[in-house]
Amino acid sequence: MDARQLRYFLAVVDEGGINRAAETLLIAQPSLSQSIAALERELGVPLFHRVGRRLVLSDAGRTLIGPARVVLRDLEDAKASVEALKGLRSGRVDLITMPSPGIEPLTTILTSFSHTYPSVIINAEAAFTPDEVLHAVRTGICEVGILGSPEEVRAAELDVVALESQPLILISGPNADTPDRPEIRRSELSGFRLIVSQRGSLMRTLVDEVLASGVEATIVAEVAHRTSIMPMVLSGFGQAVMPSSWAPSARQAGARVHRIIPESYLHVAAVSRRTHLTPPACTLMDEARRYAARTPAAWEVPPGVTPRSRSRSQ
């Protein structure tokens, strides 16, 4: 078994088949098939079941995915360590983030990280649920995850850094008829046209609770991609409930921002494996810990609310 075989195996897993994996790897399809067959012979077990023209992972194949990713990342770690001695400080960090934490605190963390590793490439994958982030980190698909959850994040086998708790806010267009004060009560959302995210998100849960309480607001759009929401709000199409990480860019764009009371909070955390991290990934988690220990920004803590204590890790 060698690194090339493991890399080919993971390409087939990630691309969903031999043909697409061969295109990604820029090799001939027969060569890739022969390499996978040779790996199966060496291991003495099939890694895939051939179902018609499709490949389906066997139990052995599923078991190999995590260790294979760790081996390849360790090889990259060794190469990066040698290059660091030459002053290159190069490498790559694979991370996965949910949309709102991907605005903040990720931007601030990466900006600080870049001062130490200016040449490291950040490969940021997208996820829409906490489970997607945790799965990617547990299986080794990504080294670091940034997620937001209605509850404080707990994962005993992972390193968890609680970063902050973001209150939910209402974002409205510049000409919207909203109260001339920094907060708005849920009952005051009556008559509003609301742009919502997919079911299961904290933002959608708040809107569903408002509607269930008898407030006569109207859902005018369900939008999976959060980046589409701000232009809709600014155009006057509707208003949106979002985490407070969106507040600075919303105000800069001319939108009006109100804290929604009673408050709901999105608990944001960084997660990683406890071992087998590359040096850049370790530094990124250290930056996350420094971010968690800092003084909260003004937009994080609504007037009259005392910030809750943050544990650095769980």
WOZIDA-V61254 format. One record per backbone hydrogen bond with DSSP energy under -1.0 kcal/mol. NH is the residue of the N-H (numbers start at 1). CO is the residue of the C=O. Records with the same first field share a line. If there is no record, write none. Layout:
NH: CO + CO
This chain:
6: 2
7: 3
8: 4
9: 5
10: 6
11: 7
12: 8
13: 9
14: 10
15: 11
16: 12
21: 17
22: 18
23: 19
24: 20
25: 21
26: 22
27: 22
32: 28
33: 29
34: 30
35: 31
36: 32
37: 33
38: 34
39: 35
40: 36
41: 37
42: 38
43: 39
44: 40
49: 56
51: 54
54: 51
56: 49
58: 47
62: 58
63: 59
64: 60
65: 61
68: 64
69: 65
70: 66
71: 67
72: 68
73: 69
74: 70
75: 71
76: 72
77: 73
78: 74
79: 75
80: 76
81: 77
82: 78
83: 79
84: 80
85: 81
87: 84
88: 83
93: 121
95: 123
96: 144
97: 125
98: 146
102: 98
103: 100
104: 100
106: 101
107: 103
109: 105
110: 106
111: 107
112: 108
113: 109
114: 110
115: 112
116: 113
117: 113
120: 117
121: 91
123: 93
125: 95
127: 97
133: 129
134: 130
135: 131
136: 132
137: 133
138: 134
139: 135
141: 136
142: 136
143: 94
144: 94
145: 271
146: 96
147: 269
149: 267
158: 155
159: 272
161: 270
163: 268
164: 268
166: 266
168: 264
169: 242
170: 258
171: 240
172: 256
176: 173
178: 176
181: 179
184: 259
186: 261
188: 185
189: 186
191: 216
192: 189
194: 218
195: 239
196: 221
201: 198
205: 201
206: 202
207: 203
208: 204
209: 205
210: 206
211: 207
212: 208
213: 209
214: 211
215: 210
217: 215
218: 192
220: 194
221: 194
223: 196
228: 225
229: 226
232: 228
233: 229
234: 230
235: 231
236: 233
237: 232
239: 193
240: 171
242: 169
244: 167
246: 243
247: 244
250: 246
251: 247
252: 248
253: 249
254: 251
255: 250
256: 172
258: 170
259: 182
260: 168
261: 184
266: 166
267: 149
268: 164
269: 147
270: 161
271: 145
272: 159
282: 278
283: 279
284: 280
285: 281
286: 282
287: 283
288: 284
289: 285
290: 286
291: 287
292: 288
293: 289
294: 291
300: 297
305: 302
314: 160
